[in-house]
């Protein structure tokens, strides 16, 4: 006898709804903001040797990415079929988290000493990536070791690219 599937969908739990409608959009934004702004920020620091210039590149990248990601999430679906909730709420969460993720490692460039700004930014980047890994572990039930590896390797590649491009561009 073959089992029959119940065609009546069951309502997701409150925790599943929270993860789907709040945590997932925030994690998406935080990951994008934290990783996508690394290359332009560190390339600008390497090219200009100016924390002031690097700060404004990071600010522009963070806010621009936040707007882009917020709109992309808000316009991706209306939530009716997927159960992902209000699209504009998701867009605000994603856009805000994207901007915050980019700004966390941009803020050290308000320091006037470039070497100090870079050292603080390196620590902030590492902390951001570990926070992302923890959120994935806690809410998405991803094994901690594999999520740390994935996030650190992915972020590290983009970070190294930005540093390399800054040095390569400054040498030319």
C-alpha positions as CSV (number, residue, x, y, z in Angstrom):
1,X,0.0,0.0,0.0
2,X,1.4,3.3,-1.0
3,X,1.2,6.2,1.4
4,X,-1.0,9.1,0.3
5,X,0.1,12.7,0.7
6,X,-2.2,15.0,2.6
7,X,-3.0,17.8,0.2
8,X,-3.9,20.2,3.1
9,X,-0.9,22.3,3.9
10,X,-0.1,22.6,7.6
11,X,0.6,26.1,9.1
12,X,4.2,26.7,9.9
13,X,5.2,27.0,13.5
14,X,5.7,30.5,15.0
15,X,9.5,29.8,15.1
16,X,9.5,28.8,11.4
17,X,7.5,31.9,10.4
18,X,9.9,34.1,12.4
19,X,12.9,32.5,10.7
20,X,11.3,32.7,7.2
21,X,10.0,36.2,7.5
22,X,12.6,37.9,9.8
23,X,15.8,36.0,10.3
24,X,16.3,34.8,6.7
25,X,15.9,38.3,5.2
26,X,18.2,39.8,7.9
27,X,20.8,37.0,7.4
28,X,20.7,37.5,3.6
29,X,21.3,41.3,4.1
30,X,23.9,40.9,6.7
31,X,25.8,38.4,4.6
32,X,25.6,40.5,1.4
33,X,26.5,43.8,3.2
34,X,29.4,42.2,5.1
35,X,30.9,40.4,2.1
36,X,30.0,42.6,-1.0
37,X,31.5,45.8,0.5
38,X,34.8,44.3,1.5
39,X,36.5,44.5,-1.9
40,X,35.6,48.1,-2.7
41,X,36.4,49.3,0.8
42,X,39.8,47.6,1.1
43,X,40.7,48.4,-2.5
44,X,40.0,52.1,-1.9
45,X,42.1,52.1,1.3
46,X,45.0,50.5,-0.6
47,X,44.6,52.8,-3.6
48,X,44.2,56.1,-1.8
49,X,46.0,55.5,1.5
50,X,43.3,57.7,2.9
51,X,40.9,56.5,5.6
52,X,38.6,59.4,4.7
53,X,38.3,58.2,1.0
54,X,37.9,54.6,2.1
55,X,35.1,55.6,4.5
56,X,33.1,57.3,1.8
57,X,33.6,54.4,-0.6
58,X,32.4,52.0,2.2
59,X,29.5,54.3,2.9
60,X,28.5,54.5,-0.7
61,X,28.9,50.7,-1.2
62,X,26.9,50.0,2.0
63,X,24.0,52.3,1.3
64,X,23.9,51.4,-2.4
65,X,23.9,47.7,-1.6
66,X,21.2,48.2,1.1
67,X,18.9,50.0,-1.3
68,X,19.5,47.4,-4.1
69,X,19.1,44.4,-1.8
70,X,16.0,46.0,-0.1
71,X,14.3,46.6,-3.4
72,X,15.2,43.1,-4.7
73,X,13.8,41.4,-1.7
74,X,10.6,43.6,-1.6
75,X,10.0,43.0,-5.3
76,X,10.9,39.3,-5.3
77,X,7.4,38.0,-4.4
78,X,4.4,39.2,-2.5
79,X,4.6,36.4,0.1
80,X,1.2,35.0,-0.8
81,X,2.5,31.8,-2.3
82,X,5.7,31.4,-0.4
83,X,4.5,32.4,3.1
84,X,7.5,34.8,3.3
85,X,5.3,37.6,4.7
86,X,5.0,41.2,3.8
87,X,7.4,42.0,0.9
88,X,8.0,45.6,2.1
89,X,8.8,44.4,5.6
90,X,11.2,41.9,4.2
91,X,12.7,44.5,2.0
92,X,13.3,46.9,4.9
93,X,14.8,44.1,7.0
94,X,17.1,43.0,4.2
95,X,18.1,46.5,3.1
96,X,18.7,47.6,6.7
97,X,20.8,44.5,7.5
98,X,22.8,44.9,4.2
99,X,23.6,48.5,5.0
100,X,24.5,47.6,8.6
101,X,26.7,44.7,7.5
102,X,28.7,47.0,5.2
103,X,28.9,49.9,7.7
104,X,30.3,47.8,10.5
105,X,33.7,47.4,8.9
106,X,33.5,50.9,7.3
107,X,33.2,52.8,10.6
108,X,36.8,52.2,11.6
109,X,37.9,54.4,8.6
110,X,36.6,57.4,10.6
111,X,39.9,57.0,12.4
112,X,42.5,59.4,10.9
113,X,45.3,56.8,11.1
114,X,45.1,54.4,8.2
115,X,47.1,51.6,9.8
116,X,45.0,51.7,12.9
117,X,41.8,51.9,10.9
118,X,42.8,48.8,8.9
119,X,43.7,46.9,12.1
120,X,40.3,47.7,13.7
121,X,38.5,46.9,10.4
122,X,40.3,43.5,10.2
123,X,39.0,42.6,13.7
124,X,35.5,43.8,12.8
125,X,35.4,41.8,9.6
126,X,36.4,38.6,11.5
127,X,33.8,39.3,14.1
128,X,31.1,39.9,11.5
129,X,31.9,36.7,9.7
130,X,31.7,34.8,13.0
131,X,28.4,36.4,13.9
132,X,27.0,35.4,10.5
133,X,28.2,31.9,11.0
134,X,26.6,31.8,14.5
135,X,23.2,33.1,13.2
136,X,23.3,30.4,10.4
137,X,24.1,27.8,13.1
138,X,21.4,29.1,15.6
139,X,18.5,29.7,13.3
140,X,19.2,27.8,10.1
141,X,20.4,24.7,11.9
142,X,23.6,24.6,9.8
143,X,26.4,22.7,11.5
144,X,28.7,25.2,13.2
145,X,32.0,23.9,11.8
146,X,30.8,23.9,8.2
147,X,29.1,27.3,8.4
148,X,32.2,28.9,9.9
149,X,34.3,27.3,7.2
150,X,31.9,28.5,4.4
151,X,31.5,32.0,5.7
152,X,35.2,32.5,6.5
153,X,36.4,31.1,3.2
154,X,33.8,33.1,1.2
155,X,34.5,36.3,3.1
156,X,38.2,35.7,3.0
157,X,38.3,35.4,-0.7
158,X,36.4,38.7,-1.3
159,X,38.6,40.4,1.4
160,X,41.8,39.2,-0.1
161,X,40.6,40.3,-3.6
162,X,40.0,43.8,-2.3
163,X,43.4,44.0,-0.6
164,X,45.1,42.6,-3.7
165,X,43.3,45.0,-6.0
166,X,44.2,48.0,-3.8
167,X,47.9,47.0,-3.8
168,X,47.9,46.2,-7.5
169,X,46.2,49.4,-8.4
170,X,48.5,51.5,-6.2
171,X,51.6,49.9,-7.7
172,X,50.5,50.9,-11.2
